[in-house]
């Protein structure tokens, strides 16, 4: 896993259709929150624009500062601050102004949706000082994270603090992407204790892809026994897929458990999963190390048949 950078915090795949959807969502929010306020609607229009000259930026900043205290809900403005493939200078400035006001509070007083929008806008803007301040406020109960996207971005942005924020997942409707982000961050920081906590959560609703990810994580941390225990439990429950088999075969080979590799290989085929060349390579090496020449030759024929079929 590569070191975390701000570019990983909020990675967009921005297209014309996604731009249109974002614009429509912001438009609907503006219409519902500010149906008769042309002044605020004009400010949001400029915040959403990808290119704005310095004079306009200064003018919008001034106008926003004048009305900021009277705004009931910042959600449409915060949503506008997240539009585009990357944050603009105006978006960063507006987010900083909103955060300065909100950070004075010990607890966020707006709606849950507005709080999610605030966190998303702060993470999107990517200011190191503000994102760090946000993390510290979250640790003190500033607000409750219900957005899995926010959980994911915070876990990736602050891998060394994930134990402190993992409890935020407790009652949230987390999905596979947020759990995956925590597993990646725990692996990156070699945090076996958090991996154990996350593993317990995975069994509440087992997902083979996530179980495979945590098997590999324990393998990377040099704890193959823990990885194999997870595999054995998943296997007993009938939770298997091709990637899980490939992972445990690689782990078993690296532990020099060659007979176990051969057993896994046979079970893999019985369960209907087709080996790939990488798996065949492990099996051939096992036969070599076990000095089983005849079986090695027979497996070479099977590999050749596999290659011929692929071609």
C-alpha positions in Angstrom: 0.0 0.0 0.0 1.4 3.4 -1.0 1.9 6.1 1.6 -1.2 8.2 1.9 -1.2 11.6 0.2 -3.9 14.2 0.0 -4.6 13.0 -3.6 -6.0 9.8 -2.1 -8.3 11.6 0.3 -11.0 12.4 -2.3 -10.2 10.9 -5.6 -12.7 11.9 -8.4 -13.4 10.3 -11.7 -15.1 13.4 -13.1 -17.1 13.2 -16.3 -19.7 15.3 -18.1 -22.5 13.1 -16.7 -21.2 13.3 -13.1 -20.7 17.0 -13.4 -24.3 17.3 -14.6 -25.6 15.2 -11.7 -23.6 17.2 -9.2 -24.9 20.5 -10.6 -28.5 19.2 -10.5 -28.1 18.1 -6.9 -26.7 21.5 -5.9 -29.5 23.3 -7.8 -32.2 21.3 -6.0 -30.6 22.1 -2.7 -30.4 25.8 -3.4 -34.0 25.8 -4.6 -35.2 24.2 -1.4 -33.0 26.2 1.0 -32.9 29.6 -0.6 -35.9 29.8 -3.0 -36.1 33.6 -2.9 -32.5 34.6 -2.0 -30.9 35.6 -5.3 -27.8 36.9 -3.4 -26.9 33.5 -2.0 -27.8 31.7 -5.2 -25.4 34.0 -7.0 -22.6 33.2 -4.4 -23.2 29.4 -4.9 -23.1 29.8 -8.6 -19.6 31.3 -8.5 -18.4 28.7 -5.9 -19.4 25.9 -8.3 -17.6 27.4 -11.2 -14.3 25.7 -12.1 -12.5 28.9 -13.1 -12.9 32.2 -11.4 -10.6 35.3 -11.7 -9.0 36.8 -8.6 -11.2 39.9 -8.6 -14.4 37.7 -8.6 -12.9 35.5 -5.8 -12.4 38.6 -3.6 -15.9 39.9 -4.3 -17.5 36.5 -3.5 -15.5 36.1 -0.3 -16.6 39.6 0.8 -20.2 39.0 0.0 -20.2 35.6 1.7 -18.6 37.0 4.9 -21.3 39.7 5.0 -24.2 37.1 5.0 -22.5 34.1 6.6 -23.9 34.7 10.1 -27.5 34.9 8.8 -27.4 31.6 6.9 -29.5 28.9 8.5 -28.1 25.9 6.6 -24.7 25.7 5.0 -25.4 22.4 3.2 -25.9 23.8 -0.3 -22.8 26.0 0.0 -20.8 23.0 1.3 -22.0 20.8 -1.5 -21.0 23.5 -4.0 -17.5 23.6 -2.4 -17.1 19.9 -3.4 -18.0 20.3 -7.1 -15.3 19.8 -9.7 -12.4 17.4 -10.1 -10.3 19.3 -7.6 -10.8 22.2 -5.1 -10.6 25.7 -6.5 -9.0 28.6 -4.6 -12.5 30.0 -3.9 -13.8 26.7 -2.6 -10.9 26.4 -0.3 -11.4 29.9 1.0 -15.1 29.4 1.6 -14.5 26.1 3.4 -11.9 27.8 5.6 -14.4 30.5 6.6 -17.1 28.0 7.4 -14.7 25.8 9.4 -13.4 28.8 11.4 -17.0 29.6 12.5 -17.9 26.0 13.2 -14.7 25.1 15.0 -15.5 27.5 17.8 -18.3 25.2 18.9 -17.7 22.1 21.1 -20.4 20.2 19.2 -21.9 20.7 15.7 -25.3 22.2 16.0 -26.6 21.6 12.5 -28.3 18.6 10.9 -26.5 15.2 10.3 -26.6 15.9 6.6 -25.1 19.3 7.0 -22.3 17.8 9.2 -21.6 15.1 6.6 -21.3 17.9 4.0 -19.0 19.9 6.3 -16.6 16.9 6.8 -16.7 16.0 3.0 -16.0 19.6 2.1 -13.1 19.9 4.5 -11.6 16.6 3.3 -12.1 17.7 -0.4 -10.4 21.0 0.2 -7.4 19.1 1.6 -5.9 21.8 3.9 -3.6 20.0 6.3 -4.2 22.3 9.2 -8.0 22.2 8.9 -8.2 18.5 8.4 -6.0 18.0 11.5 -8.3 20.3 13.5 -11.3 18.3 12.2 -9.7 15.0 13.4 -9.1 16.4 16.9 -12.6 17.7 17.1 -14.0 14.3 16.0 -12.1 12.6 18.8 -13.8 14.9 21.3 -17.3 14.1 20.0 -17.8 17.2 17.8 -20.2 15.3 15.5 -21.3 11.8 14.5 -20.1 10.5 11.2 -22.8 8.7 9.3 -21.3 8.9 5.8 -19.2 5.9 4.8 -17.4 8.1 2.3 -16.3 10.4 5.1 -15.2 7.4 7.2 -13.1 6.1 4.3 -11.5 9.5 3.5 -10.6 10.1 7.2 -9.2 6.6 7.6 -7.0 7.0 4.5 -5.9 10.6 5.5 -5.0 9.7 9.1 -3.8 6.1 9.2 -1.9 6.7 12.5 -5.1 7.8 14.2 -7.5 5.1 13.1 -7.7 3.4 16.4 -9.1 6.7 17.8 -11.7 7.1 15.1 -12.6 3.4 14.6 -15.2 3.7 17.3 -17.0 6.1 15.0 -18.0 3.2 12.8 -19.8 1.5 15.7 -23.4 2.4 15.0 -23.0 3.8 11.5 -24.3 2.0 8.4 -20.8 1.2 7.2 -20.3 -0.5 3.9 -17.5 -2.6 2.4 -15.6 0.4 1.1 -15.3 2.0 4.6 -14.3 -1.3 6.2 -11.8 -1.9 3.4 -10.3 1.6 4.1 -9.8 0.8 7.7 -8.1 -2.5 6.9 -5.8 -0.7 4.5 -4.9 1.9 7.0 -4.3 -0.7 9.8 -2.1 -2.7 7.4 -0.1 0.4 6.5 0.6 1.3 10.1 1.1 -2.4 11.1 -1.7 -2.2 13.6 -2.5 -5.8 14.4 -4.8 -4.9 17.3 -7.1 -2.9 15.1 -7.1 -5.7 12.5 -8.3 -8.0 15.2 -11.1 -5.5 16.0 -12.1 -5.2 12.3 -12.0 -9.0 11.9 -14.7 -9.3 14.7 -16.9 -6.8 12.8 -16.5 -8.8 9.5 -18.1 -11.9 11.0 -21.3 -10.0 11.7 -21.9 -9.9 7.9 -19.1 -11.9 6.2 -17.8 -10.7 2.9 -15.3 -12.9 1.1 -13.5 -10.0 -0.5 -13.0 -8.3 2.9 -12.0 -11.5 4.6 -9.4 -12.1 1.8 -8.2 -8.5 2.4 -7.7 -9.1 6.1 -6.1 -12.5 5.5 -3.5 -10.8 3.3 -3.2 -8.0 5.9 -2.2 -10.5 8.6 0.2 -12.1 6.1 1.9 -8.8 5.4 2.2 -8.2 9.1 4.1 -11.5 9.5 1.2 -13.2 11.3 0.3 -16.0 8.9 -1.1 -18.2 11.6 -3.8 -15.6 12.4 -4.5 -15.4 8.6 -4.9 -19.1 8.4 -7.2 -19.2 11.4 -9.5 -16.7 9.6 -9.4 -18.9 6.5 -10.3 -22.1 8.4 -13.3 -20.3 10.1 -14.5 -18.9 6.7 -14.0 -22.3 5.1 -16.1 -24.1 7.8 -18.8 -21.5 7.1 -18.6 -22.1 3.4 -17.3 -18.6 2.6 -14.7 -19.1 -0.1 -13.7 -17.5 -3.4 -10.8 -17.8 -5.8 -8.8 -14.9 -4.4 -9.1 -16.4 -0.9 -7.7 -19.7 -2.1 -4.9 -18.0 -3.9 -4.0 -16.0 -0.8 -3.9 -19.0 1.6 -2.0 -21.1 -1.0 0.7 -18.4 -1.1 0.8 -18.1 2.7 1.1 -21.8 3.1 3.9 -22.1 0.6 5.8 -19.2 2.3 5.4 -21.2 5.6 6.9 -24.2 3.9 3.7 -26.2 4.4 3.9 -27.9 1.0 1.5 -30.7 1.7 -1.1 -28.2 2.9 -0.6 -26.3 -0.4 -1.4 -29.5 -2.4 -4.4 -30.2 -0.3 -5.7 -26.6 -0.8 -5.1 -27.0 -4.5 -7.2 -30.1 -4.7 -10.0 -28.5 -2.6 -9.9 -25.4 -4.8 -10.6 -27.5 -7.9 -13.3 -29.5 -6.1 -15.0 -26.2 -5.1 -15.1 -25.3 -8.8 -12.4 -22.6 -8.8 -10.0 -22.8 -11.8 -6.3 -22.4 -10.9 -4.3 -19.7 -12.7 -0.6 -19.9 -13.7 0.5 -18.4 -10.4 -1.2 -21.1 -8.4 0.2 -23.8 -10.7 3.6 -22.4 -10.1 3.3 -22.8 -6.3 2.1 -26.4 -6.8 5.0 -27.3 -9.1 7.5 -25.8 -6.6 5.9 -27.9 -3.8 6.4 -31.1 -5.8 10.0 -30.0 -6.5 10.7 -29.3 -2.8 9.0 -32.6 -1.8 11.1 -34.4 -4.5 7.9 -35.9 -6.0 9.3 -36.2 -9.6 6.4 -38.2 -11.1 3.7 -35.8 -9.7 5.8 -32.9 -10.9 5.8 -34.3 -14.5 2.1 -34.9 -14.4 1.4 -31.4 -13.2 3.6 -30.0 -15.9 1.3 -31.7 -18.5 -1.8 -30.2 -16.8 -0.1 -26.8 -16.9 0.6 -27.2 -20.6 -3.1 -28.1 -21.2 -4.1 -25.0 -19.3 -1.8 -22.9 -21.4 -3.1 -24.5 -24.7 -6.7 -23.8 -23.6 -5.8 -20.2 -22.8 -4.3 -19.7 -26.2 
